[in-house]
Amino acid sequence: MERKEKLNVVPAAGEAAAPAHEPAVADISPLAALLTRHLIPDSEIIVLMLKPSLFYIPMTSMMTIGFAAALALAGTLFDAQLPGSASAYFNGAILLASIRLMWSTVHWMGRFYILTDMRVMTVSGVFQTRVEQCPLRRVARVRVLHSLKERALGLGSVEVIPQEEDMTIVLWMTVATPRMLKERLQQAVARAKGGGR
């Protein structure tokens, strides 16, 4: 029997938020349903599932795009000194940037941030699924981080730090509402440590 659930989701950048009395709700995508079926037992309740902002795609590709732009510019400015034509450098730069953006898109598609009533998780990977998780009862601190790129776009990352040093730090990168997510995570941690579900 297929597992069907409704989840609270956080709107991406530029989307209108649902009214306070009516939480935003969406069906799990087939890929997310497949992932959660194998990673989360039926006894565990999914509280929140979301993806990074779409800005994750260009932000993780910036170095390659910058190199491609420099390559195209060099081909144009130093056409006489460099082997090949300026159009060859320009086309190579476009191809390089496109491949990198496609790879970042595939990474974005396979990246999920999940909060259950028992743990917080980051699921990522293209050819192999990687899971970073921390039980809510073992969380020491939740904090918001901002890189310069994220701050410029009104985004941020949420870092979940466990009590034990040998446990994995869970990072929700490039999310649209980092402060709101921090509060949600802190509330979930408080409930888990207080024995509530």
C-alpha positions as CSV (number, residue, x, y, z in Angstrom):
1,M,0.0,0.0,0.0
2,E,1.5,3.3,-1.1
3,R,2.5,5.7,1.7
4,K,0.8,9.0,1.2
5,E,1.3,12.0,3.4
6,K,0.8,15.7,3.5
7,L,3.7,17.9,4.5
8,N,4.2,21.4,5.6
9,V,6.5,23.1,3.1
10,V,8.3,26.5,3.2
11,P,7.7,28.6,0.1
12,A,10.7,29.3,-2.1
13,A,12.1,32.8,-2.6
14,G,9.5,35.0,-4.4
15,E,6.5,32.8,-3.5
16,A,3.7,34.1,-1.4
17,A,3.5,32.6,2.0
18,A,0.2,31.0,3.2
19,P,-1.8,32.9,5.9
20,A,-0.7,32.2,9.5
21,H,-3.9,30.3,10.3
22,E,-3.5,28.0,7.3
23,P,-0.2,26.3,6.9
24,A,1.2,25.7,3.4
25,V,0.7,22.0,2.5
26,A,1.8,20.0,-0.5
27,D,1.9,16.4,-1.6
28,I,5.2,14.6,-1.5
29,S,6.8,14.3,-4.9
30,P,7.3,10.7,-6.2
31,L,11.1,11.0,-5.7
32,A,10.7,12.3,-2.1
33,A,8.1,9.6,-1.4
34,L,10.6,6.9,-2.6
35,L,13.4,8.4,-0.5
36,T,11.3,8.7,2.7
37,R,9.9,5.2,2.3
38,H,13.4,3.7,2.6
39,L,14.8,6.2,5.2
40,I,11.9,6.9,7.5
41,P,9.9,4.1,9.3
42,D,6.1,4.4,9.5
43,S,6.3,5.0,13.2
44,E,8.1,8.3,12.6
45,I,6.2,11.4,11.7
46,I,7.4,13.8,9.0
47,V,7.0,17.3,10.3
48,L,8.6,19.3,7.5
49,M,10.2,18.5,4.1
50,L,11.7,21.1,1.8
51,K,14.4,21.8,-0.8
52,P,17.0,24.5,-1.1
53,S,16.1,27.7,-2.8
54,L,16.4,27.6,-6.6
55,F,19.3,30.1,-6.2
56,Y,21.3,27.1,-5.0
57,I,21.8,26.2,-8.6
58,P,23.6,29.3,-9.8
59,M,25.3,29.9,-6.4
60,T,27.0,26.5,-6.5
61,S,28.1,27.1,-10.1
62,M,29.6,30.6,-9.7
63,M,33.2,29.7,-9.9
64,T,32.8,27.7,-13.1
65,I,30.6,30.4,-14.6
66,G,33.2,33.1,-13.7
67,F,35.9,31.0,-15.4
68,A,33.8,30.5,-18.5
69,A,33.1,34.3,-18.7
70,A,36.9,34.9,-18.4
71,L,37.6,32.4,-21.1
72,A,35.0,34.0,-23.4
73,L,36.4,37.5,-22.7
74,A,40.0,36.4,-23.3
75,G,39.0,34.8,-26.6
76,T,37.4,38.1,-27.6
77,L,40.1,40.5,-26.4
78,F,43.2,38.5,-27.4
79,D,41.8,36.9,-30.6
80,A,44.9,37.6,-32.6
81,Q,47.3,36.2,-30.0
82,L,45.4,33.0,-29.1
83,P,45.1,29.9,-31.3
84,G,41.6,29.4,-32.6
85,S,38.8,31.9,-33.2
86,A,37.0,34.1,-30.8
87,S,33.8,32.2,-31.5
88,A,35.4,28.9,-30.5
89,Y,36.3,30.3,-27.1
90,F,32.9,31.8,-26.7
91,N,31.2,28.5,-27.6
92,G,33.5,26.6,-25.3
93,A,32.6,29.0,-22.4
94,I,28.9,28.6,-23.1
95,L,29.2,24.8,-23.1
96,L,31.3,24.7,-19.9
97,A,28.8,27.0,-18.0
98,S,25.8,24.9,-19.3
99,I,27.3,21.6,-18.2
100,R,28.1,23.0,-14.7
101,L,24.5,24.5,-14.4
102,M,23.0,21.1,-15.4
103,W,25.1,19.3,-12.8
104,S,24.1,21.8,-10.1
105,T,20.4,21.3,-11.1
106,V,20.8,17.5,-10.8
107,H,22.3,18.0,-7.3
108,W,19.4,20.4,-6.4
109,M,16.9,17.8,-7.5
110,G,18.4,15.2,-5.2
111,R,18.7,17.4,-2.2
112,F,16.1,17.3,0.6
113,Y,15.9,18.7,4.1
114,I,13.7,16.7,6.4
115,L,12.5,17.2,9.9
116,T,10.6,14.4,11.7
117,D,9.4,14.1,15.2
118,M,12.6,12.3,16.1
119,R,15.4,13.6,14.0
120,V,16.7,16.3,11.5
121,M,18.1,15.1,8.2
122,T,19.8,16.2,5.0
123,V,19.4,13.8,2.1
124,S,21.6,14.4,-0.9
125,G,23.5,12.7,-3.7
126,V,23.3,12.0,-7.4
127,F,24.6,8.4,-7.9
128,Q,24.7,7.5,-4.3
129,T,22.4,8.8,-1.5
130,R,24.1,10.5,1.4
131,V,22.2,11.0,4.6
132,E,23.3,13.4,7.4
133,Q,21.2,13.2,10.5
134,C,21.0,14.0,14.1
135,P,18.4,12.8,16.7
136,L,16.5,15.8,18.1
137,R,17.2,14.7,21.6
138,R,20.9,15.0,20.9
139,V,20.9,18.5,19.4
140,A,22.9,21.1,21.3
141,R,22.3,24.2,19.2
142,V,20.7,25.5,16.1
143,R,22.1,28.5,14.4
144,V,21.7,30.5,11.2
145,L,24.7,31.2,8.9
146,H,24.9,33.6,6.0
147,S,27.5,33.6,3.3
148,L,28.0,36.8,1.4
149,K,26.2,35.4,-1.6
150,E,23.3,34.2,0.5
151,R,23.0,37.5,2.4
152,A,22.8,39.4,-0.9
153,L,19.9,37.3,-2.0
154,G,18.1,37.3,1.4
155,L,18.9,33.6,1.9
156,G,20.8,31.7,4.6
157,S,21.7,28.3,5.9
158,V,20.6,26.5,9.1
159,E,23.2,24.5,11.0
160,V,22.2,21.9,13.6
161,I,25.0,21.1,16.0
162,P,24.9,17.9,18.0
163,Q,25.9,17.5,21.7
164,E,28.7,15.0,20.9
165,E,31.6,16.1,18.8
166,D,31.8,12.8,16.9
167,M,28.2,13.2,15.6
168,T,27.5,14.7,12.2
169,I,26.6,18.4,11.9
170,V,23.4,18.8,9.8
171,L,23.4,21.7,7.4
172,W,20.4,23.0,5.5
173,M,22.1,25.1,2.8
174,T,20.6,28.1,0.9
175,V,17.1,28.2,2.3
176,A,14.6,31.0,1.7
177,T,13.5,31.5,5.3
178,P,16.4,30.5,7.6
179,R,15.2,32.3,10.8
180,M,11.7,30.8,10.6
181,L,13.3,27.3,10.0
182,K,15.6,27.9,13.0
183,E,12.5,28.5,15.2
184,R,10.7,25.4,13.8
185,L,13.8,23.3,14.5
186,Q,14.2,24.7,18.0
187,Q,10.6,24.0,18.8
188,A,10.9,20.4,17.5
189,V,14.1,19.9,19.7
190,A,12.3,21.3,22.7
191,R,9.3,19.0,22.1
192,A,11.6,15.9,21.7
193,K,13.6,16.7,24.8
194,G,10.4,17.3,26.8
195,G,9.0,13.9,25.7
196,G,6.2,15.3,23.5
197,R,5.6,14.1,19.9
